[in-house]
Amino acid sequence: MKVLVSAWLCSFIFISAALNIDQFGAISGESAFHVAIKNGEAFNNAVISANTGSDRTVVISAGKTYWMLPAGTLYNLNNLVINIDGTIIAWGGEEGEWPTGPNGHVLDLISIQNTNNLTIQGTGLIEGQGYNWWWKVILTGKDNRPDLLNIGHSQNTLIQGITLKNSPQYHAFLFDMYELIVQDFTVHVDVTDTKDFLEWLPTFPLNTDGIDISGRNVYFRNLTIQNFDDAVAVKPSHTGQYIYTNCTENILIENSNIKYGVGMSIGSVPPNDNLACVQNITIRNINFETPLKAVYIKPNPGTHGQGIISNILYENLTINDALWWAIWIGPQQQDQPGGYSTGCSFLFPLPGYKCPTDPLVTVEFITLKDINIYKGVNSPGVLLCNETNPCTNFLFDNVNVYHRSFFPVPEGYYCSNVQGWAKNSNVYPRCFTKIGEDYPEFLR
C-alpha cells in the first residue's frame, strides 16, 4: 500500500516572523473563568490574523500555561503554522459554563475546518482535565463532552510533537482528511491525575479515543498512546457527508507504542445508505502493553444500507498481557451510561451471553502476519461474523500465542462464520483451513 506524502511537506516555507497569543490579550498563569474565555478569544484572533496577514505562524510560548475555553470553530485556514510549545489547559468548571454551539453540544477546545497546508507542532501539552467530565457521565448518564482537537474537511495537514492529555472525550477527532501526517505524537490518560471532586477514587474514562480518523492518504508514525478506549480508530467515509473521500483508504500506521487502550481499531463501521467504507489499511510495528484489545475490527449493526471493511493488514505486532482479548474481529462491545448498546455482551462468549451479528457490513481480505501474543486473560481472541454474510479471505500467517490462558473456547479462538487460512502459527482458529505454503495467490 502506498501513502502519498506530497511535496507540500518538503516545500512548506516557515516565515520567521510569528504572532504570539499574548499580543492578542492572552493571560498566562491564571485559571479564572473570565481569563479562560479571554485566552480562547486570543487564540482564535491570533490564528485569524495570521491567516490574513504576512506573519503565518502563531506561537504559544514554552514555559507558559494558559487556561482556555473555546471561542468557536476556525475556518478556511491556508499555509499556516501553529506552534504549541507551552501548555493549554481546558478550563475545568461546570459543564453549564462551557460554551455550546447552535445544536446545543459543547464546543471542542480547538476546532478547525476547511484548511489547506496547516501545521500544528511543538513540544507543548494540551491538558483536558477530563476526570470530572468522566464522572458526570457515569453518575448522570448524560453525555455532552468536548474533544480536545477537532479538524475536518482539510488537506495537506501535518501534526507533530505535541501531547494531548486527559481529554473529556476524544483527544484528536480528524475527519475527511486528505494527505495527513501525524508523527511523534503522544496521548496520555491518567485516571488518578485529579485535583478535585472524587479525587481519591479512580474512574473509567469513557470514549477517550486517542485518534479517530477518516480520510484518504494518511500516515501515522511514532505514536505513544496510553488510554482506555481506541488508541487509533479508523472510521468509515461515505458520499454525501465528505468532501475529499467517499471511502477511508490508504492509511499507514506504524512504529508506535500502546499501553492499555482498546486497540488499533477499524471502525466501528455501521451500514449506511451511501456505503460506509474502510479499505487498504496497514498497521505495523506496534507494541501493545496490557491492552484491553489490540487487533480490533468492529462492524456495527444497522437496519438499512451497506458497509464494507476490506484489505486490512496487521503486521509485526507484539501483544503483552492482554487484559481482555488480544484479537477481536466482530460486533463492537458497547454499552455505556446513557449511550447506545450494540447488544454484544461484555461477557460473550460465555454461555448465555449474546453478541448478535449483522449481514449488512461485509468484512473481507483481513491479514494478520508476524504477531506474537504473550500471556493475557482471554488470549488469543474472537472471530465472529454473520451466517448469511460470512467474513471471507482471512489469512493468519505466523500468528503465535505463548503462555495462553485456559479460557474455555475451542482451540483458543472463538471462531464463527469466518472463511480463511492459517500457516506457521501455533494456535489455529478452528474455522480456518490449515495450510503450508500453498494458499490462494490473491492472499500473498
Buried (B, 14 or more C-beta within 10 A) or exposed (E): EEBEEBEBBEEBEEBEEBBBBBBBEBBBEEEEEEBBBBBBBBBBBBBBBBBEEEBBBBBBBEEBBBBBBBBEBBEEBEBBBBBBBBBBBBBBBEBEEBEBEEEEEBBBBBBBBBBBBBBBBBEBBBBBBBBBBBBBBBEEEEBBBBBBBBBBBBBBBBBBBBBBBBBBBBBBBBBBBBBBBBBBBBBBBBBEBBEEBEEEEBBEBBBBBBBBBBBBBBBBBBBBBBBBBBBBBBBBBBEEEBEBBBBBBBBBBBBBBBBBBBBBBBBBBBBBEBBBBBBBBBBBBBBBBBBBBBBBBBBBBBEEBBBBBBBBBBBBBBBBBBBBBBBBBBBBBBEBEEEEEBBBBEEBBEEEEEBEBBBBBBBBBBBBBBBBBBBBEBBBBBBBBBEEBBBBBBBBBBBBBEEBBEBEBEEBBBBBBBBBBBBBBEBBBBBBEEBEEEBEEEBE
